[in-house]
Amino acid sequence: MGILEQTETKRRYLLGSPYILGRDLTCNITVTDLHVSSTHAALTWRGTGWELRDLNSRNGTFLGTRKLLPRERVTLEPGQCFQLTSGGARFQLVDPGPPSARARSEARQEVRESSGSLLVLPDDETPLASLFLDVSGRWVLESGHEQRHVVDQERLLLGAEEWLLELPTFTPETLEGEAPGIEGLHLRIGVSRDEEHVVVTIVHDNQHKVLAPRSYHYLLATLARLRLKDCTLPEAEQGWVDRETLCRMLKTDDNKLNVDIHRVRKQLSTLGIQDAAGVVERRPGTGMVRLGIRSVEVFAL
């Protein structure tokens, strides 16, 4: 994950994108030095690395001994330092990784880190909650039937355990990146005649990725069939099914359905798909779900 350290204080900051440094209290890092501009410089994740940009500051942003031009953009290398003004606060990029969400549990003495833009809590074996980014760059908590926005440093109670959320900020531009999103995928689902075996293939830019077989792939097959059945309806109305009906179709219960939804999202997230949580959409306040991938086919193996 991206980590910035202020070299004098050794304080470390978990980077979101964009990440603003300056004197204004609304900045992600506030520097009280009067020589620093209100919004002095910005760090932005560009898909392959962190870009430093001077925001037309009054006294300049320095990379080593070189003063950046106003609005100039440069890519920071791992371990590279920069300063706000020639003798001001000095920062070092100690971890050049992409932005990442985390959650801390003091009871477990554990830190959970997101995979892509999806964070599953408390663990992959007993997923009780998912956190993911929506199209506006805000973090969404989904737990059982609840879906709501959450913010950085919010404390989340799951069962008897409390988790402290560390959520980087994003912009919609950042979410696009270079990795595929749900909108750009085609889903091919093969189902055996006895309905016992399901083969799921993700297609993107003429590249085919066959997913490792999992029991929850039958959930995808069922949701895909429902979406295809509604293909004559407006897109916004296609494929929706209430959870109770879906549980009967899958011969499962609500808790197992939640677990399967978490796991299929996790599997797609590990492939680098930006908005993997969108593979299963929920209609807030209705208890209805549907397959979030528009382009899909189901065929007999």
C-alpha positions as CSV (number, residue, x, y, z in Angstrom):
1,M,0.0,0.0,0.0
2,G,1.1,3.6,-0.5
3,I,2.7,5.0,2.7
4,L,4.2,8.5,3.1
5,E,6.5,9.3,6.1
6,Q,7.3,12.8,7.4
7,T,11.0,12.4,8.0
8,E,11.4,14.7,10.9
9,T,8.5,13.2,13.1
10,K,8.6,9.7,11.6
11,R,4.8,9.9,11.4
12,R,3.4,7.7,8.6
13,Y,0.3,8.3,6.4
14,L,-1.7,5.8,4.5
15,L,-2.1,7.3,1.0
16,G,-5.4,7.7,-0.7
17,S,-5.8,9.3,-4.1
18,P,-5.7,12.2,-4.5
19,Y,-3.8,13.1,-1.3
20,I,-3.5,16.9,-0.6
21,L,-0.7,18.5,1.5
22,G,-1.0,22.1,2.7
23,R,-1.8,24.5,5.5
24,D,-5.6,24.3,5.1
25,L,-7.4,22.1,7.6
26,T,-9.2,20.3,4.8
27,C,-6.0,18.9,3.5
28,N,-5.1,15.2,4.1
29,I,-1.9,16.3,5.7
30,T,-2.0,19.7,7.4
31,V,1.3,21.6,7.8
32,T,1.2,24.6,10.0
33,D,4.3,26.4,8.5
34,L,3.2,29.8,7.3
35,H,5.5,29.5,4.3
36,V,3.3,26.6,3.1
37,S,0.4,27.4,0.8
38,S,-3.2,26.5,1.8
39,T,-3.2,23.7,-0.8
40,H,0.5,23.2,-1.6
41,A,1.0,19.9,-3.4
42,A,-0.8,16.7,-4.3
43,L,0.0,13.0,-4.6
44,T,-2.1,11.0,-7.0
45,W,-2.1,7.3,-7.9
46,R,-1.8,6.9,-11.7
47,G,-2.1,3.1,-12.0
48,T,1.6,2.3,-11.9
49,G,3.0,4.8,-9.4
50,W,2.5,7.9,-7.3
51,E,2.6,11.3,-9.1
52,L,3.7,14.4,-7.2
53,R,2.2,17.7,-8.4
54,D,2.9,21.3,-7.2
55,L,-0.4,23.1,-6.9
56,N,0.9,26.5,-7.9
57,S,2.3,27.0,-4.4
58,R,3.7,30.3,-3.3
59,N,7.1,29.0,-2.1
60,G,7.4,25.9,-4.3
61,T,7.7,22.1,-3.9
62,F,11.2,20.6,-4.1
63,L,12.3,17.2,-5.3
64,G,15.8,16.9,-3.9
65,T,17.3,20.3,-4.7
66,R,15.1,20.9,-7.8
67,K,12.1,23.2,-7.5
68,L,9.1,21.9,-9.5
69,L,7.5,24.2,-11.9
70,P,4.0,25.4,-10.9
71,R,1.5,22.6,-11.7
72,E,4.4,20.3,-12.8
73,R,3.9,16.6,-12.4
74,V,6.6,14.1,-11.6
75,T,6.5,10.4,-10.7
76,L,8.0,9.5,-7.3
77,E,10.4,6.6,-7.1
78,P,10.4,4.3,-4.0
79,G,12.3,6.0,-1.2
80,Q,12.4,9.4,-2.9
81,C,11.9,12.5,-0.8
82,F,10.3,15.9,-1.4
83,Q,9.8,19.1,0.5
84,L,7.2,21.7,0.9
85,T,9.3,24.9,0.4
86,S,13.1,24.8,0.3
87,G,13.5,24.3,4.0
88,G,10.1,23.1,5.1
89,A,8.4,19.8,5.9
90,R,10.1,16.8,4.3
91,F,8.3,13.6,3.2
92,Q,9.5,10.3,1.9
93,L,7.6,7.7,-0.1
94,V,8.4,4.6,1.9
95,D,5.9,2.3,0.3
96,P,5.1,2.9,-3.4
97,G,2.2,0.5,-3.5
98,P,-1.3,1.4,-4.7
99,P,-4.0,2.9,-2.3
100,S,-5.4,0.2,0.0
101,A,-8.1,0.1,2.6
102,R,-7.4,-1.5,6.0
103,A,-9.3,-2.4,9.2
104,R,-7.7,-2.9,12.6
105,S,-9.0,-5.2,15.4
106,E,-7.3,-4.7,18.8
107,A,-9.0,-7.8,20.2
108,R,-7.6,-9.9,17.4
109,Q,-4.3,-8.0,17.2
110,E,-4.9,-8.1,13.4
111,V,-4.9,-5.8,10.4
112,R,-7.0,-6.7,7.4
113,E,-6.1,-5.2,4.0
114,S,-8.2,-4.8,1.0
115,S,-7.8,-6.8,-2.2
116,G,-8.2,-4.2,-5.0
117,S,-11.2,-2.1,-3.9
118,L,-12.8,-4.8,-1.7
119,L,-12.3,-5.4,2.0
120,V,-13.8,-8.4,3.6
121,L,-14.3,-8.7,7.4
122,P,-13.6,-10.4,9.7
123,D,-11.9,-12.9,7.4
124,D,-12.5,-14.9,4.2
125,E,-13.8,-18.0,6.0
126,T,-16.6,-16.1,7.9
127,P,-17.3,-13.0,5.9
128,L,-19.8,-10.8,7.8
129,A,-19.2,-7.6,6.0
130,S,-17.8,-6.2,2.8
131,L,-16.5,-2.7,2.1
132,F,-16.1,-1.5,-1.4
133,L,-16.0,1.7,-3.5
134,D,-19.0,3.0,-5.3
135,V,-18.8,5.0,-8.6
136,S,-18.5,8.3,-6.7
137,G,-15.4,7.0,-4.9
138,R,-17.1,6.7,-1.5
139,W,-16.8,3.5,0.6
140,V,-19.8,1.4,1.1
141,L,-20.4,-1.1,3.9
142,E,-22.6,-4.1,3.1
143,S,-23.5,-6.4,6.0
144,G,-26.5,-8.7,5.9
145,H,-29.4,-6.5,4.6
146,E,-27.6,-3.3,5.6
147,Q,-25.9,-1.1,3.0
148,R,-24.6,2.4,3.9
149,H,-21.6,4.7,3.4
150,V,-18.7,4.7,5.9
151,V,-15.8,7.0,6.4
152,D,-12.1,6.9,7.4
153,Q,-11.5,6.2,11.1
154,E,-15.0,5.0,11.7
155,R,-15.4,2.2,14.2
156,L,-17.4,-0.8,13.0
157,L,-18.9,-3.4,15.4
158,L,-19.2,-6.9,14.0
159,G,-20.6,-9.2,16.5
160,A,-18.6,-8.5,19.7
161,E,-15.5,-7.3,17.8
162,E,-14.7,-3.6,17.0
163,W,-12.8,-2.7,13.9
164,L,-11.2,0.7,13.1
165,L,-11.5,1.5,9.4
166,E,-8.6,3.1,7.6
167,L,-10.1,4.1,4.2
168,P,-8.2,6.1,1.6
169,T,-10.0,8.7,-0.4
170,F,-10.5,8.3,-4.2
171,T,-11.8,10.2,-7.2
172,P,-13.9,8.6,-10.0
173,E,-10.9,9.2,-12.3
174,T,-8.7,7.1,-10.1
175,L,-11.2,4.2,-10.1
176,E,-10.9,3.9,-13.8
177,G,-7.2,3.1,-13.8
178,E,-5.9,0.4,-16.2
179,A,-7.6,-2.6,-14.7
180,P,-10.9,-3.9,-16.1
181,G,-14.1,-3.0,-14.5
182,I,-17.4,-4.9,-14.3
183,E,-18.9,-2.8,-17.2
184,G,-16.1,-4.1,-19.6
185,L,-16.5,-7.8,-18.8
186,H,-18.3,-10.6,-20.6
187,L,-19.3,-13.6,-18.5
188,R,-19.4,-17.1,-20.0
189,I,-21.0,-19.7,-17.7
190,G,-21.1,-23.4,-18.6
191,V,-23.4,-25.7,-16.6
192,S,-23.5,-29.4,-16.7
193,R,-26.7,-31.3,-17.5
194,D,-27.0,-32.5,-13.8
195,E,-26.4,-28.9,-12.6
196,E,-23.5,-30.2,-10.5
197,H,-20.6,-28.5,-12.3
198,V,-20.2,-24.9,-13.3
199,V,-17.4,-23.4,-15.4
200,V,-17.1,-19.6,-15.3
201,T,-14.9,-17.7,-17.8
202,I,-14.2,-14.0,-17.7
203,V,-13.7,-12.4,-21.1
204,H,-12.0,-9.0,-21.4
205,D,-10.4,-7.5,-24.5
206,N,-10.3,-10.9,-26.2
207,Q,-8.5,-12.4,-23.2
208,H,-10.2,-15.4,-21.5
209,K,-9.7,-16.3,-17.8
210,V,-11.3,-19.5,-16.5
211,L,-12.0,-19.2,-12.8
212,A,-10.9,-21.8,-10.4
213,P,-14.1,-23.9,-9.8
214,R,-16.1,-23.0,-6.6
215,S,-19.4,-24.1,-5.3
216,Y,-20.7,-20.5,-5.3
217,H,-20.4,-20.3,-9.1
218,Y,-23.9,-21.8,-9.2
219,L,-25.1,-18.5,-7.6
220,L,-23.6,-16.7,-10.7
221,A,-25.3,-19.2,-13.0
222,T,-28.7,-18.7,-11.4
223,L,-28.5,-14.9,-11.4
224,A,-27.3,-15.0,-15.0
225,R,-30.3,-17.0,-16.1
226,L,-32.6,-14.6,-14.3
227,R,-31.0,-11.7,-16.1
228,L,-31.2,-13.4,-19.5
229,K,-34.9,-14.2,-18.9
230,D,-35.6,-10.5,-18.5
231,C,-33.6,-9.4,-21.6
232,T,-36.7,-7.8,-23.1
233,L,-37.1,-5.5,-20.1
234,P,-35.3,-2.1,-19.7
235,E,-31.8,-2.7,-18.4
236,A,-32.6,-1.2,-15.0
237,E,-35.3,-3.8,-14.4
238,Q,-33.4,-6.9,-15.6
239,G,-32.6,-9.9,-13.4
240,W,-33.8,-8.6,-10.0
241,V,-34.9,-11.3,-7.5
242,D,-35.7,-11.1,-3.8
243,R,-33.4,-12.9,-1.5
244,E,-36.0,-15.3,-0.1
245,T,-36.9,-16.5,-3.6
246,L,-33.2,-16.8,-4.5
247,C,-32.5,-18.9,-1.4
248,R,-35.3,-21.3,-2.3
249,M,-33.9,-21.6,-5.8
250,L,-30.4,-22.3,-4.5
251,K,-31.7,-24.5,-1.6
252,T,-29.7,-22.5,0.9
253,D,-30.3,-20.0,3.7
254,D,-29.8,-16.3,4.0
255,N,-26.5,-16.6,5.9
256,K,-25.0,-18.9,3.3
257,L,-26.2,-16.6,0.5
258,N,-24.3,-13.7,2.2
259,V,-21.2,-15.8,2.4
260,D,-21.4,-16.9,-1.3
261,I,-21.8,-13.2,-2.4
262,H,-18.8,-12.2,-0.4
263,R,-16.7,-15.0,-1.8
264,V,-17.6,-14.5,-5.5
265,R,-16.7,-10.8,-5.0
266,K,-13.4,-11.7,-3.4
267,Q,-12.5,-14.1,-6.3
268,L,-13.1,-11.4,-8.9
269,S,-11.2,-8.8,-6.8
270,T,-8.1,-11.0,-6.7
271,L,-8.1,-10.8,-10.6
272,G,-7.6,-7.0,-10.3
273,I,-11.1,-6.2,-11.3
274,Q,-11.7,-2.6,-10.0
275,D,-15.3,-2.8,-8.9
276,A,-15.5,-6.5,-8.2
277,A,-18.3,-5.9,-5.6
278,G,-20.6,-5.0,-8.4
279,V,-20.7,-8.5,-9.7
280,V,-23.7,-8.9,-7.4
281,E,-25.8,-5.8,-7.1
282,R,-28.3,-5.1,-4.3
283,R,-31.3,-2.8,-4.5
284,P,-31.2,-0.8,-1.2
285,G,-34.2,-1.2,1.0
286,T,-35.8,-4.0,-1.0
287,G,-33.9,-7.1,-0.3
288,M,-33.5,-7.7,-4.0
289,V,-30.2,-8.7,-5.8
290,R,-29.1,-9.3,-9.4
291,L,-26.1,-10.1,-11.5
292,G,-24.2,-6.9,-12.1
293,I,-22.5,-7.9,-15.3
294,R,-24.7,-7.0,-18.3
295,S,-22.9,-9.1,-20.9
296,V,-23.5,-12.8,-20.1
297,E,-24.2,-16.2,-21.6
298,V,-25.2,-19.5,-20.1
299,F,-24.6,-22.7,-22.0
300,A,-24.7,-26.5,-21.4
301,L,-21.4,-28.2,-20.9
